[in-house]
Amino acid sequence: MSNGPHAKLAELGLALPDVVPPVASYVPAVQSGQHVYVSGQLPVVEGKLLATGQVGAGVSPEQAKDLAERCALNALAAVDSLVGLENIVKIVKLTGFVASAPGFHGQPAVINGASDLLGSVFGEAGRHARSAVGVAELPLDAPVEIELIVEVA
């Protein structure tokens, strides 16, 4: 287990947080067959958003990239609580939403925060399909939100 996902997170100086409780009528993650679908995860730590607002107006792209990493960490916590990280075979798809100020076009670089974390933790199995979408607003005025689909054993 010394080279498993929990060990990789520790090497990165990270640990899985508690699962973020839903803010509406849904569950954090659902398994259907060989896949786990993770609900949209916000950059929440201990029940509080790390930042609010739009990227490119109040939230810098660099800060937003760090927030996207936190979203991915929260998504992994949801997977872990349902099936265990050690059962992940492949990160299949990441969808990232970036609350974007008018004229901001750097959504892919922001969502790299999540993608890079998944690649660091899972190596080749962390390479995934992806969408990075700019939106006007996100729930609770969050700057970033991600969804994840993973294949499990």
MODELLER restraints for C-alpha pairs under 7 A, 6 or more apart:
rsr = mdl.restraints
at = mdl.atoms
rsr.add(forms.Gaussian(group=physical.xy_distance, feature=features.Distance(at['CA:4:A'], at['CA:86:A']), mean=6.63, stdev=0.5))
rsr.add(forms.Gaussian(group=physical.xy_distance, feature=features.Distance(at['CA:5:A'], at['CA:85:A']), mean=6.43, stdev=0.5))
rsr.add(forms.Gaussian(group=physical.xy_distance, feature=features.Distance(at['CA:5:A'], at['CA:86:A']), mean=6.53, stdev=0.5))
rsr.add(forms.Gaussian(group=physical.xy_distance, feature=features.Distance(at['CA:5:A'], at['CA:121:A']), mean=5.60, stdev=0.5))
rsr.add(forms.Gaussian(group=physical.xy_distance, feature=features.Distance(at['CA:5:A'], at['CA:122:A']), mean=6.53, stdev=0.5))
rsr.add(forms.Gaussian(group=physical.xy_distance, feature=features.Distance(at['CA:8:A'], at['CA:121:A']), mean=5.33, stdev=0.5))
rsr.add(forms.Gaussian(group=physical.xy_distance, feature=features.Distance(at['CA:9:A'], at['CA:15:A']), mean=5.98, stdev=0.5))
rsr.add(forms.Gaussian(group=physical.xy_distance, feature=features.Distance(at['CA:9:A'], at['CA:121:A']), mean=6.27, stdev=0.5))
rsr.add(forms.Gaussian(group=physical.xy_distance, feature=features.Distance(at['CA:16:A'], at['CA:73:A']), mean=6.43, stdev=0.5))
rsr.add(forms.Gaussian(group=physical.xy_distance, feature=features.Distance(at['CA:16:A'], at['CA:77:A']), mean=5.59, stdev=0.5))
rsr.add(forms.Gaussian(group=physical.xy_distance, feature=features.Distance(at['CA:17:A'], at['CA:74:A']), mean=6.63, stdev=0.5))
rsr.add(forms.Gaussian(group=physical.xy_distance, feature=features.Distance(at['CA:17:A'], at['CA:77:A']), mean=6.23, stdev=0.5))
rsr.add(forms.Gaussian(group=physical.xy_distance, feature=features.Distance(at['CA:18:A'], at['CA:77:A']), mean=6.55, stdev=0.5))
rsr.add(forms.Gaussian(group=physical.xy_distance, feature=features.Distance(at['CA:19:A'], at['CA:74:A']), mean=6.53, stdev=0.5))
rsr.add(forms.Gaussian(group=physical.xy_distance, feature=features.Distance(at['CA:19:A'], at['CA:77:A']), mean=5.51, stdev=0.5))
rsr.add(forms.Gaussian(group=physical.xy_distance, feature=features.Distance(at['CA:19:A'], at['CA:78:A']), mean=5.48, stdev=0.5))
rsr.add(forms.Gaussian(group=physical.xy_distance, feature=features.Distance(at['CA:20:A'], at['CA:74:A']), mean=6.84, stdev=0.5))
rsr.add(forms.Gaussian(group=physical.xy_distance, feature=features.Distance(at['CA:22:A'], at['CA:28:A']), mean=6.33, stdev=0.5))
rsr.add(forms.Gaussian(group=physical.xy_distance, feature=features.Distance(at['CA:28:A'], at['CA:38:A']), mean=5.96, stdev=0.5))
rsr.add(forms.Gaussian(group=physical.xy_distance, feature=features.Distance(at['CA:28:A'], at['CA:39:A']), mean=5.23, stdev=0.5))
rsr.add(forms.Gaussian(group=physical.xy_distance, feature=features.Distance(at['CA:28:A'], at['CA:78:A']), mean=5.92, stdev=0.5))
rsr.add(forms.Gaussian(group=physical.xy_distance, feature=features.Distance(at['CA:29:A'], at['CA:36:A']), mean=6.57, stdev=0.5))
rsr.add(forms.Gaussian(group=physical.xy_distance, feature=features.Distance(at['CA:29:A'], at['CA:37:A']), mean=5.53, stdev=0.5))
rsr.add(forms.Gaussian(group=physical.xy_distance, feature=features.Distance(at['CA:29:A'], at['CA:38:A']), mean=4.29, stdev=0.5))
rsr.add(forms.Gaussian(group=physical.xy_distance, feature=features.Distance(at['CA:29:A'], at['CA:39:A']), mean=5.76, stdev=0.5))
rsr.add(forms.Gaussian(group=physical.xy_distance, feature=features.Distance(at['CA:29:A'], at['CA:78:A']), mean=5.95, stdev=0.5))
rsr.add(forms.Gaussian(group=physical.xy_distance, feature=features.Distance(at['CA:29:A'], at['CA:79:A']), mean=6.56, stdev=0.5))
rsr.add(forms.Gaussian(group=physical.xy_distance, feature=features.Distance(at['CA:30:A'], at['CA:36:A']), mean=5.53, stdev=0.5))
rsr.add(forms.Gaussian(group=physical.xy_distance, feature=features.Distance(at['CA:30:A'], at['CA:37:A']), mean=5.35, stdev=0.5))
rsr.add(forms.Gaussian(group=physical.xy_distance, feature=features.Distance(at['CA:30:A'], at['CA:38:A']), mean=6.62, stdev=0.5))
rsr.add(forms.Gaussian(group=physical.xy_distance, feature=features.Distance(at['CA:31:A'], at['CA:37:A']), mean=6.33, stdev=0.5))
rsr.add(forms.Gaussian(group=physical.xy_distance, feature=features.Distance(at['CA:34:A'], at['CA:151:A']), mean=5.51, stdev=0.5))
rsr.add(forms.Gaussian(group=physical.xy_distance, feature=features.Distance(at['CA:34:A'], at['CA:152:A']), mean=5.26, stdev=0.5))
rsr.add(forms.Gaussian(group=physical.xy_distance, feature=features.Distance(at['CA:34:A'], at['CA:153:A']), mean=6.53, stdev=0.5))
rsr.add(forms.Gaussian(group=physical.xy_distance, feature=features.Distance(at['CA:35:A'], at['CA:149:A']), mean=6.69, stdev=0.5))
rsr.add(forms.Gaussian(group=physical.xy_distance, feature=features.Distance(at['CA:35:A'], at['CA:150:A']), mean=5.48, stdev=0.5))
rsr.add(forms.Gaussian(group=physical.xy_distance, feature=features.Distance(at['CA:35:A'], at['CA:151:A']), mean=4.44, stdev=0.5))
rsr.add(forms.Gaussian(group=physical.xy_distance, feature=features.Distance(at['CA:35:A'], at['CA:152:A']), mean=5.79, stdev=0.5))
rsr.add(forms.Gaussian(group=physical.xy_distance, feature=features.Distance(at['CA:36:A'], at['CA:149:A']), mean=5.69, stdev=0.5))
rsr.add(forms.Gaussian(group=physical.xy_distance, feature=features.Distance(at['CA:36:A'], at['CA:150:A']), mean=5.26, stdev=0.5))
rsr.add(forms.Gaussian(group=physical.xy_distance, feature=features.Distance(at['CA:36:A'], at['CA:151:A']), mean=6.43, stdev=0.5))
rsr.add(forms.Gaussian(group=physical.xy_distance, feature=features.Distance(at['CA:37:A'], at['CA:148:A']), mean=6.05, stdev=0.5))
rsr.add(forms.Gaussian(group=physical.xy_distance, feature=features.Distance(at['CA:37:A'], at['CA:149:A']), mean=4.70, stdev=0.5))
rsr.add(forms.Gaussian(group=physical.xy_distance, feature=features.Distance(at['CA:37:A'], at['CA:150:A']), mean=6.73, stdev=0.5))
rsr.add(forms.Gaussian(group=physical.xy_distance, feature=features.Distance(at['CA:38:A'], at['CA:75:A']), mean=6.35, stdev=0.5))
rsr.add(forms.Gaussian(group=physical.xy_distance, feature=features.Distance(at['CA:38:A'], at['CA:78:A']), mean=6.95, stdev=0.5))
rsr.add(forms.Gaussian(group=physical.xy_distance, feature=features.Distance(at['CA:38:A'], at['CA:147:A']), mean=5.66, stdev=0.5))
rsr.add(forms.Gaussian(group=physical.xy_distance, feature=features.Distance(at['CA:38:A'], at['CA:148:A']), mean=5.05, stdev=0.5))
rsr.add(forms.Gaussian(group=physical.xy_distance, feature=features.Distance(at['CA:38:A'], at['CA:149:A']), mean=6.23, stdev=0.5))
rsr.add(forms.Gaussian(group=physical.xy_distance, feature=features.Distance(at['CA:39:A'], at['CA:147:A']), mean=5.61, stdev=0.5))
rsr.add(forms.Gaussian(group=physical.xy_distance, feature=features.Distance(at['CA:40:A'], at['CA:145:A']), mean=5.89, stdev=0.5))
rsr.add(forms.Gaussian(group=physical.xy_distance, feature=features.Distance(at['CA:40:A'], at['CA:146:A']), mean=5.17, stdev=0.5))
rsr.add(forms.Gaussian(group=physical.xy_distance, feature=features.Distance(at['CA:40:A'], at['CA:147:A']), mean=4.55, stdev=0.5))
rsr.add(forms.Gaussian(group=physical.xy_distance, feature=features.Distance(at['CA:41:A'], at['CA:71:A']), mean=5.33, stdev=0.5))
rsr.add(forms.Gaussian(group=physical.xy_distance, feature=features.Distance(at['CA:41:A'], at['CA:74:A']), mean=6.37, stdev=0.5))
rsr.add(forms.Gaussian(group=physical.xy_distance, feature=features.Distance(at['CA:41:A'], at['CA:75:A']), mean=6.05, stdev=0.5))
rsr.add(forms.Gaussian(group=physical.xy_distance, feature=features.Distance(at['CA:41:A'], at['CA:145:A']), mean=5.38, stdev=0.5))
rsr.add(forms.Gaussian(group=physical.xy_distance, feature=features.Distance(at['CA:41:A'], at['CA:146:A']), mean=5.33, stdev=0.5))
rsr.add(forms.Gaussian(group=physical.xy_distance, feature=features.Distance(at['CA:41:A'], at['CA:147:A']), mean=6.38, stdev=0.5))
rsr.add(forms.Gaussian(group=physical.xy_distance, feature=features.Distance(at['CA:42:A'], at['CA:71:A']), mean=5.25, stdev=0.5))
rsr.add(forms.Gaussian(group=physical.xy_distance, feature=features.Distance(at['CA:42:A'], at['CA:142:A']), mean=6.67, stdev=0.5))
rsr.add(forms.Gaussian(group=physical.xy_distance, feature=features.Distance(at['CA:42:A'], at['CA:144:A']), mean=6.36, stdev=0.5))
rsr.add(forms.Gaussian(group=physical.xy_distance, feature=features.Distance(at['CA:42:A'], at['CA:145:A']), mean=4.80, stdev=0.5))
rsr.add(forms.Gaussian(group=physical.xy_distance, feature=features.Distance(at['CA:42:A'], at['CA:146:A']), mean=6.94, stdev=0.5))
rsr.add(forms.Gaussian(group=physical.xy_distance, feature=features.Distance(at['CA:43:A'], at['CA:49:A']), mean=5.70, stdev=0.5))
rsr.add(forms.Gaussian(group=physical.xy_distance, feature=features.Distance(at['CA:43:A'], at['CA:50:A']), mean=5.96, stdev=0.5))
rsr.add(forms.Gaussian(group=physical.xy_distance, feature=features.Distance(at['CA:43:A'], at['CA:67:A']), mean=5.42, stdev=0.5))
rsr.add(forms.Gaussian(group=physical.xy_distance, feature=features.Distance(at['CA:43:A'], at['CA:68:A']), mean=6.86, stdev=0.5))
rsr.add(forms.Gaussian(group=physical.xy_distance, feature=features.Distance(at['CA:43:A'], at['CA:70:A']), mean=5.30, stdev=0.5))
rsr.add(forms.Gaussian(group=physical.xy_distance, feature=features.Distance(at['CA:43:A'], at['CA:71:A']), mean=4.82, stdev=0.5))
rsr.add(forms.Gaussian(group=physical.xy_distance, feature=features.Distance(at['CA:43:A'], at['CA:144:A']), mean=6.96, stdev=0.5))
rsr.add(forms.Gaussian(group=physical.xy_distance, feature=features.Distance(at['CA:44:A'], at['CA:50:A']), mean=5.96, stdev=0.5))
rsr.add(forms.Gaussian(group=physical.xy_distance, feature=features.Distance(at['CA:51:A'], at['CA:142:A']), mean=6.65, stdev=0.5))
rsr.add(forms.Gaussian(group=physical.xy_distance, feature=features.Distance(at['CA:51:A'], at['CA:143:A']), mean=6.96, stdev=0.5))
rsr.add(forms.Gaussian(group=physical.xy_distance, feature=features.Distance(at['CA:52:A'], at['CA:141:A']), mean=5.24, stdev=0.5))
rsr.add(forms.Gaussian(group=physical.xy_distance, feature=features.Distance(at['CA:52:A'], at['CA:142:A']), mean=4.82, stdev=0.5))
rsr.add(forms.Gaussian(group=physical.xy_distance, feature=features.Distance(at['CA:52:A'], at['CA:143:A']), mean=5.66, stdev=0.5))
rsr.add(forms.Gaussian(group=physical.xy_distance, feature=features.Distance(at['CA:53:A'], at['CA:59:A']), mean=6.40, stdev=0.5))
rsr.add(forms.Gaussian(group=physical.xy_distance, feature=features.Distance(at['CA:53:A'], at['CA:141:A']), mean=5.58, stdev=0.5))
rsr.add(forms.Gaussian(group=physical.xy_distance, feature=features.Distance(at['CA:53:A'], at['CA:142:A']), mean=6.16, stdev=0.5))
rsr.add(forms.Gaussian(group=physical.xy_distance, feature=features.Distance(at['CA:53:A'], at['CA:143:A']), mean=5.42, stdev=0.5))
rsr.add(forms.Gaussian(group=physical.xy_distance, feature=features.Distance(at['CA:54:A'], at['CA:99:A']), mean=4.89, stdev=0.5))
rsr.add(forms.Gaussian(group=physical.xy_distance, feature=features.Distance(at['CA:54:A'], at['CA:100:A']), mean=5.05, stdev=0.5))
rsr.add(forms.Gaussian(group=physical.xy_distance, feature=features.Distance(at['CA:54:A'], at['CA:101:A']), mean=5.41, stdev=0.5))
rsr.add(forms.Gaussian(group=physical.xy_distance, feature=features.Distance(at['CA:54:A'], at['CA:143:A']), mean=5.36, stdev=0.5))
rsr.add(forms.Gaussian(group=physical.xy_distance, feature=features.Distance(at['CA:55:A'], at['CA:61:A']), mean=6.09, stdev=0.5))
rsr.add(forms.Gaussian(group=physical.xy_distance, feature=features.Distance(at['CA:55:A'], at['CA:64:A']), mean=6.69, stdev=0.5))
rsr.add(forms.Gaussian(group=physical.xy_distance, feature=features.Distance(at['CA:55:A'], at['CA:99:A']), mean=6.00, stdev=0.5))
rsr.add(forms.Gaussian(group=physical.xy_distance, feature=features.Distance(at['CA:55:A'], at['CA:100:A']), mean=4.96, stdev=0.5))
rsr.add(forms.Gaussian(group=physical.xy_distance, feature=features.Distance(at['CA:55:A'], at['CA:101:A']), mean=5.88, stdev=0.5))
rsr.add(forms.Gaussian(group=physical.xy_distance, feature=features.Distance(at['CA:55:A'], at['CA:143:A']), mean=6.16, stdev=0.5))
rsr.add(forms.Gaussian(group=physical.xy_distance, feature=features.Distance(at['CA:56:A'], at['CA:100:A']), mean=6.49, stdev=0.5))
rsr.add(forms.Gaussian(group=physical.xy_distance, feature=features.Distance(at['CA:56:A'], at['CA:101:A']), mean=5.35, stdev=0.5))
rsr.add(forms.Gaussian(group=physical.xy_distance, feature=features.Distance(at['CA:56:A'], at['CA:104:A']), mean=5.78, stdev=0.5))
rsr.add(forms.Gaussian(group=physical.xy_distance, feature=features.Distance(at['CA:57:A'], at['CA:101:A']), mean=5.75, stdev=0.5))
rsr.add(forms.Gaussian(group=physical.xy_distance, feature=features.Distance(at['CA:61:A'], at['CA:110:A']), mean=6.07, stdev=0.5))
rsr.add(forms.Gaussian(group=physical.xy_distance, feature=features.Distance(at['CA:64:A'], at['CA:110:A']), mean=5.76, stdev=0.5))
rsr.add(forms.Gaussian(group=physical.xy_distance, feature=features.Distance(at['CA:64:A'], at['CA:143:A']), mean=6.82, stdev=0.5))
rsr.add(forms.Gaussian(group=physical.xy_distance, feature=features.Distance(at['CA:64:A'], at['CA:144:A']), mean=6.80, stdev=0.5))
rsr.add(forms.Gaussian(group=physical.xy_distance, feature=features.Distance(at['CA:65:A'], at['CA:110:A']), mean=4.25, stdev=0.5))
rsr.add(forms.Gaussian(group=physical.xy_distance, feature=features.Distance(at['CA:65:A'], at['CA:111:A']), mean=6.20, stdev=0.5))
rsr.add(forms.Gaussian(group=physical.xy_distance, feature=features.Distance(at['CA:65:A'], at['CA:112:A']), mean=6.66, stdev=0.5))
rsr.add(forms.Gaussian(group=physical.xy_distance, feature=features.Distance(at['CA:65:A'], at['CA:113:A']), mean=4.56, stdev=0.5))
rsr.add(forms.Gaussian(group=physical.xy_distance, feature=features.Distance(at['CA:66:A'], at['CA:113:A']), mean=5.83, stdev=0.5))
rsr.add(forms.Gaussian(group=physical.xy_distance, feature=features.Distance(at['CA:67:A'], at['CA:144:A']), mean=6.69, stdev=0.5))
rsr.add(forms.Gaussian(group=physical.xy_distance, feature=features.Distance(at['CA:68:A'], at['CA:110:A']), mean=6.73, stdev=0.5))
rsr.add(forms.Gaussian(group=physical.xy_distance, feature=features.Distance(at['CA:68:A'], at['CA:111:A']), mean=5.82, stdev=0.5))
rsr.add(forms.Gaussian(group=physical.xy_distance, feature=features.Distance(at['CA:68:A'], at['CA:113:A']), mean=5.13, stdev=0.5))
rsr.add(forms.Gaussian(group=physical.xy_distance, feature=features.Distance(at['CA:68:A'], at['CA:114:A']), mean=5.06, stdev=0.5))
rsr.add(forms.Gaussian(group=physical.xy_distance, feature=features.Distance(at['CA:68:A'], at['CA:144:A']), mean=6.08, stdev=0.5))
rsr.add(forms.Gaussian(group=physical.xy_distance, feature=features.Distance(at['CA:69:A'], at['CA:113:A']), mean=4.62, stdev=0.5))
rsr.add(forms.Gaussian(group=physical.xy_distance, feature=features.Distance(at['CA:69:A'], at['CA:114:A']), mean=4.29, stdev=0.5))
rsr.add(forms.Gaussian(group=physical.xy_distance, feature=features.Distance(at['CA:69:A'], at['CA:117:A']), mean=6.30, stdev=0.5))
rsr.add(forms.Gaussian(group=physical.xy_distance, feature=features.Distance(at['CA:71:A'], at['CA:145:A']), mean=6.46, stdev=0.5))
rsr.add(forms.Gaussian(group=physical.xy_distance, feature=features.Distance(at['CA:71:A'], at['CA:146:A']), mean=6.16, stdev=0.5))
rsr.add(forms.Gaussian(group=physical.xy_distance, feature=features.Distance(at['CA:72:A'], at['CA:114:A']), mean=5.14, stdev=0.5))
rsr.add(forms.Gaussian(group=physical.xy_distance, feature=features.Distance(at['CA:72:A'], at['CA:146:A']), mean=6.93, stdev=0.5))
rsr.add(forms.Gaussian(group=physical.xy_distance, feature=features.Distance(at['CA:75:A'], at['CA:148:A']), mean=6.89, stdev=0.5))
rsr.add(forms.Gaussian(group=physical.xy_distance, feature=features.Distance(at['CA:79:A'], at['CA:85:A']), mean=6.52, stdev=0.5))
rsr.add(forms.Gaussian(group=physical.xy_distance, feature=features.Distance(at['CA:87:A'], at['CA:152:A']), mean=5.30, stdev=0.5))
rsr.add(forms.Gaussian(group=physical.xy_distance, feature=features.Distance(at['CA:87:A'], at['CA:153:A']), mean=5.33, stdev=0.5))
rsr.add(forms.Gaussian(group=physical.xy_distance, feature=features.Distance(at['CA:88:A'], at['CA:150:A']), mean=6.69, stdev=0.5))
rsr.add(forms.Gaussian(group=physical.xy_distance, feature=features.Distance(at['CA:88:A'], at['CA:151:A']), mean=5.98, stdev=0.5))
rsr.add(forms.Gaussian(group=physical.xy_distance, feature=features.Distance(at['CA:88:A'], at['CA:152:A']), mean=4.44, stdev=0.5))
rsr.add(forms.Gaussian(group=physical.xy_distance, feature=features.Distance(at['CA:88:A'], at['CA:153:A']), mean=6.46, stdev=0.5))
rsr.add(forms.Gaussian(group=physical.xy_distance, feature=features.Distance(at['CA:89:A'], at['CA:125:A']), mean=6.57, stdev=0.5))
rsr.add(forms.Gaussian(group=physical.xy_distance, feature=features.Distance(at['CA:89:A'], at['CA:151:A']), mean=5.44, stdev=0.5))
rsr.add(forms.Gaussian(group=physical.xy_distance, feature=features.Distance(at['CA:89:A'], at['CA:152:A']), mean=5.01, stdev=0.5))
rsr.add(forms.Gaussian(group=physical.xy_distance, feature=features.Distance(at['CA:89:A'], at['CA:153:A']), mean=6.07, stdev=0.5))
rsr.add(forms.Gaussian(group=physical.xy_distance, feature=features.Distance(at['CA:90:A'], at['CA:125:A']), mean=4.64, stdev=0.5))
rsr.add(forms.Gaussian(group=physical.xy_distance, feature=features.Distance(at['CA:90:A'], at['CA:126:A']), mean=6.13, stdev=0.5))
rsr.add(forms.Gaussian(group=physical.xy_distance, feature=features.Distance(at['CA:90:A'], at['CA:150:A']), mean=5.79, stdev=0.5))
rsr.add(forms.Gaussian(group=physical.xy_distance, feature=features.Distance(at['CA:90:A'], at['CA:151:A']), mean=5.08, stdev=0.5))
rsr.add(forms.Gaussian(group=physical.xy_distance, feature=features.Distance(at['CA:90:A'], at['CA:152:A']), mean=6.99, stdev=0.5))
rsr.add(forms.Gaussian(group=physical.xy_distance, feature=features.Distance(at['CA:91:A'], at['CA:125:A']), mean=6.12, stdev=0.5))
rsr.add(forms.Gaussian(group=physical.xy_distance, feature=features.Distance(at['CA:91:A'], at['CA:126:A']), mean=5.04, stdev=0.5))
rsr.add(forms.Gaussian(group=physical.xy_distance, feature=features.Distance(at['CA:91:A'], at['CA:127:A']), mean=6.52, stdev=0.5))
rsr.add(forms.Gaussian(group=physical.xy_distance, feature=features.Distance(at['CA:91:A'], at['CA:128:A']), mean=5.59, stdev=0.5))
rsr.add(forms.Gaussian(group=physical.xy_distance, feature=features.Distance(at['CA:91:A'], at['CA:149:A']), mean=6.48, stdev=0.5))
rsr.add(forms.Gaussian(group=physical.xy_distance, feature=features.Distance(at['CA:91:A'], at['CA:150:A']), mean=4.52, stdev=0.5))
rsr.add(forms.Gaussian(group=physical.xy_distance, feature=features.Distance(at['CA:91:A'], at['CA:151:A']), mean=6.34, stdev=0.5))
rsr.add(forms.Gaussian(group=physical.xy_distance, feature=features.Distance(at['CA:92:A'], at['CA:128:A']), mean=5.01, stdev=0.5))
rsr.add(forms.Gaussian(group=physical.xy_distance, feature=features.Distance(at['CA:92:A'], at['CA:129:A']), mean=6.15, stdev=0.5))
rsr.add(forms.Gaussian(group=physical.xy_distance, feature=features.Distance(at['CA:92:A'], at['CA:149:A']), mean=5.47, stdev=0.5))
rsr.add(forms.Gaussian(group=physical.xy_distance, feature=features.Distance(at['CA:92:A'], at['CA:150:A']), mean=5.10, stdev=0.5))
rsr.add(forms.Gaussian(group=physical.xy_distance, feature=features.Distance(at['CA:92:A'], at['CA:151:A']), mean=6.46, stdev=0.5))
rsr.add(forms.Gaussian(group=physical.xy_distance, feature=features.Distance(at['CA:93:A'], at['CA:128:A']), mean=5.28, stdev=0.5))
rsr.add(forms.Gaussian(group=physical.xy_distance, feature=features.Distance(at['CA:93:A'], at['CA:129:A']), mean=4.68, stdev=0.5))
rsr.add(forms.Gaussian(group=physical.xy_distance, feature=features.Distance(at['CA:93:A'], at['CA:130:A']), mean=5.49, stdev=0.5))
rsr.add(forms.Gaussian(group=physical.xy_distance, feature=features.Distance(at['CA:93:A'], at['CA:148:A']), mean=5.81, stdev=0.5))
rsr.add(forms.Gaussian(group=physical.xy_distance, feature=features.Distance(at['CA:93:A'], at['CA:149:A']), mean=5.07, stdev=0.5))
rsr.add(forms.Gaussian(group=physical.xy_distance, feature=features.Distance(at['CA:93:A'], at['CA:150:A']), mean=6.98, stdev=0.5))
rsr.add(forms.Gaussian(group=physical.xy_distance, feature=features.Distance(at['CA:94:A'], at['CA:128:A']), mean=6.82, stdev=0.5))
rsr.add(forms.Gaussian(group=physical.xy_distance, feature=features.Distance(at['CA:94:A'], at['CA:129:A']), mean=6.40, stdev=0.5))
rsr.add(forms.Gaussian(group=physical.xy_distance, feature=features.Distance(at['CA:94:A'], at['CA:130:A']), mean=4.80, stdev=0.5))
rsr.add(forms.Gaussian(group=physical.xy_distance, feature=features.Distance(at['CA:94:A'], at['CA:131:A']), mean=6.60, stdev=0.5))
rsr.add(forms.Gaussian(group=physical.xy_distance, feature=features.Distance(at['CA:94:A'], at['CA:146:A']), mean=6.85, stdev=0.5))
rsr.add(forms.Gaussian(group=physical.xy_distance, feature=features.Distance(at['CA:94:A'], at['CA:147:A']), mean=5.76, stdev=0.5))
rsr.add(forms.Gaussian(group=physical.xy_distance, feature=features.Distance(at['CA:94:A'], at['CA:148:A']), mean=4.69, stdev=0.5))
rsr.add(forms.Gaussian(group=physical.xy_distance, feature=features.Distance(at['CA:94:A'], at['CA:149:A']), mean=6.52, stdev=0.5))
rsr.add(forms.Gaussian(group=physical.xy_distance, feature=features.Distance(at['CA:95:A'], at['CA:130:A']), mean=5.56, stdev=0.5))
rsr.add(forms.Gaussian(group=physical.xy_distance, feature=features.Distance(at['CA:95:A'], at['CA:131:A']), mean=4.82, stdev=0.5))
rsr.add(forms.Gaussian(group=physical.xy_distance, feature=features.Distance(at['CA:95:A'], at['CA:132:A']), mean=6.13, stdev=0.5))
rsr.add(forms.Gaussian(group=physical.xy_distance, feature=features.Distance(at['CA:95:A'], at['CA:146:A']), mean=5.53, stdev=0.5))
rsr.add(forms.Gaussian(group=physical.xy_distance, feature=features.Distance(at['CA:95:A'], at['CA:147:A']), mean=5.11, stdev=0.5))
rsr.add(forms.Gaussian(group=physical.xy_distance, feature=features.Distance(at['CA:95:A'], at['CA:148:A']), mean=6.48, stdev=0.5))
rsr.add(forms.Gaussian(group=physical.xy_distance, feature=features.Distance(at['CA:96:A'], at['CA:111:A']), mean=5.95, stdev=0.5))
rsr.add(forms.Gaussian(group=physical.xy_distance, feature=features.Distance(at['CA:96:A'], at['CA:131:A']), mean=6.04, stdev=0.5))
rsr.add(forms.Gaussian(group=physical.xy_distance, feature=features.Distance(at['CA:96:A'], at['CA:132:A']), mean=4.71, stdev=0.5))
rsr.add(forms.Gaussian(group=physical.xy_distance, feature=features.Distance(at['CA:96:A'], at['CA:133:A']), mean=6.07, stdev=0.5))
rsr.add(forms.Gaussian(group=physical.xy_distance, feature=features.Distance(at['CA:96:A'], at['CA:145:A']), mean=5.86, stdev=0.5))
rsr.add(forms.Gaussian(group=physical.xy_distance, feature=features.Distance(at['CA:96:A'], at['CA:146:A']), mean=4.37, stdev=0.5))
rsr.add(forms.Gaussian(group=physical.xy_distance, feature=features.Distance(at['CA:96:A'], at['CA:147:A']), mean=6.52, stdev=0.5))
rsr.add(forms.Gaussian(group=physical.xy_distance, feature=features.Distance(at['CA:97:A'], at['CA:132:A']), mean=5.95, stdev=0.5))
rsr.add(forms.Gaussian(group=physical.xy_distance, feature=features.Distance(at['CA:97:A'], at['CA:133:A']), mean=4.83, stdev=0.5))
rsr.add(forms.Gaussian(group=physical.xy_distance, feature=features.Distance(at['CA:97:A'], at['CA:134:A']), mean=5.84, stdev=0.5))
rsr.add(forms.Gaussian(group=physical.xy_distance, feature=features.Distance(at['CA:97:A'], at['CA:135:A']), mean=6.55, stdev=0.5))
rsr.add(forms.Gaussian(group=physical.xy_distance, feature=features.Distance(at['CA:97:A'], at['CA:144:A']), mean=5.65, stdev=0.5))
rsr.add(forms.Gaussian(group=physical.xy_distance, feature=features.Distance(at['CA:97:A'], at['CA:145:A']), mean=5.13, stdev=0.5))
rsr.add(forms.Gaussian(group=physical.xy_distance, feature=features.Distance(at['CA:97:A'], at['CA:146:A']), mean=6.11, stdev=0.5))
rsr.add(forms.Gaussian(group=physical.xy_distance, feature=features.Distance(at['CA:98:A'], at['CA:107:A']), mean=6.18, stdev=0.5))
rsr.add(forms.Gaussian(group=physical.xy_distance, feature=features.Distance(at['CA:98:A'], at['CA:133:A']), mean=6.10, stdev=0.5))
rsr.add(forms.Gaussian(group=physical.xy_distance, feature=features.Distance(at['CA:98:A'], at['CA:134:A']), mean=4.84, stdev=0.5))
rsr.add(forms.Gaussian(group=physical.xy_distance, feature=features.Distance(at['CA:98:A'], at['CA:135:A']), mean=5.88, stdev=0.5))
rsr.add(forms.Gaussian(group=physical.xy_distance, feature=features.Distance(at['CA:98:A'], at['CA:143:A']), mean=5.87, stdev=0.5))
rsr.add(forms.Gaussian(group=physical.xy_distance, feature=features.Distance(at['CA:98:A'], at['CA:144:A']), mean=4.68, stdev=0.5))
rsr.add(forms.Gaussian(group=physical.xy_distance, feature=features.Distance(at['CA:98:A'], at['CA:145:A']), mean=6.69, stdev=0.5))
rsr.add(forms.Gaussian(group=physical.xy_distance, feature=features.Distance(at['CA:99:A'], at['CA:134:A']), mean=5.95, stdev=0.5))
rsr.add(forms.Gaussian(group=physical.xy_distance, feature=features.Distance(at['CA:99:A'], at['CA:135:A']), mean=4.90, stdev=0.5))
rsr.add(forms.Gaussian(group=physical.xy_distance, feature=features.Distance(at['CA:99:A'], at['CA:136:A']), mean=5.34, stdev=0.5))
rsr.add(forms.Gaussian(group=physical.xy_distance, feature=features.Distance(at['CA:99:A'], at['CA:137:A']), mean=5.05, stdev=0.5))
rsr.add(forms.Gaussian(group=physical.xy_distance, feature=features.Distance(at['CA:99:A'], at['CA:138:A']), mean=6.09, stdev=0.5))
rsr.add(forms.Gaussian(group=physical.xy_distance, feature=features.Distance(at['CA:99:A'], at['CA:143:A']), mean=4.91, stdev=0.5))
rsr.add(forms.Gaussian(group=physical.xy_distance, feature=features.Distance(at['CA:99:A'], at['CA:144:A']), mean=6.16, stdev=0.5))
rsr.add(forms.Gaussian(group=physical.xy_distance, feature=features.Distance(at['CA:100:A'], at['CA:134:A']), mean=5.54, stdev=0.5))
rsr.add(forms.Gaussian(group=physical.xy_distance, feature=features.Distance(at['CA:100:A'], at['CA:135:A']), mean=5.79, stdev=0.5))
rsr.add(forms.Gaussian(group=physical.xy_distance, feature=features.Distance(at['CA:100:A'], at['CA:136:A']), mean=5.86, stdev=0.5))
rsr.add(forms.Gaussian(group=physical.xy_distance, feature=features.Distance(at['CA:107:A'], at['CA:132:A']), mean=5.69, stdev=0.5))
rsr.add(forms.Gaussian(group=physical.xy_distance, feature=features.Distance(at['CA:107:A'], at['CA:133:A']), mean=6.47, stdev=0.5))
rsr.add(forms.Gaussian(group=physical.xy_distance, feature=features.Distance(at['CA:107:A'], at['CA:134:A']), mean=6.24, stdev=0.5))
rsr.add(forms.Gaussian(group=physical.xy_distance, feature=features.Distance(at['CA:108:A'], at['CA:132:A']), mean=5.42, stdev=0.5))
rsr.add(forms.Gaussian(group=physical.xy_distance, feature=features.Distance(at['CA:111:A'], at['CA:132:A']), mean=6.35, stdev=0.5))
rsr.add(forms.Gaussian(group=physical.xy_distance, feature=features.Distance(at['CA:118:A'], at['CA:126:A']), mean=5.11, stdev=0.5))
rsr.add(forms.Gaussian(group=physical.xy_distance, feature=features.Distance(at['CA:119:A'], at['CA:126:A']), mean=4.47, stdev=0.5))
rsr.add(forms.Gaussian(group=physical.xy_distance, feature=features.Distance(at['CA:119:A'], at['CA:127:A']), mean=5.93, stdev=0.5))
